[in-house]
């Protein structure tokens, strides 16, 4: 009896240690060539260690609104197999389309909510447009990995509960000038932060005056 209790305690302790080691946070900051925080940058991690793809929980974007005659958000990052809804919150009708090879589709002129979401079933980068409003644009980065996100206005994206190990990091931004950087990194069992720089050609996003009408 005593001996089985001891075994149980050792197992519980081992589980606890493992849990602590797996609870890694990784805060990635992306800046432009001038060192200014860069929002709308996609950060993707692919585990290079077999079997550690993670149970990591990352928020998946599941809708792209049309609001104020713009797409919101401008950049989305999802895992392959994600369905995205395109609700139209404007009073005017939109006609959303993509000619990108990773997902060719169109949702003909509509109000409110389309009948069904669009399934993004292939990795790649999709550029969205609207047939009615030429300036409207947005991007969807579809990743094989579930460890993917988009930087906020402070240039940050925060991964939590990552398993320690080796990862391939890729960064992408719609305005970037160079090829997509791909960097191998090792995550240890303490909290991690890293800053990366992307060379971009800044330009306005969906450059329309956001007037009240139609929205
Ligand atoms: Cu439109």
Boltz pocket constraint, residues with backbone or C-beta under 6 A from the ligand:
constraints:
  - pocket:
      binder: B
      contacts: [[A, 93], [A, 94], [A, 95], [A, 130], [A, 131], [A, 132], [A, 133], [A, 136]]
      max_distance: 6.0
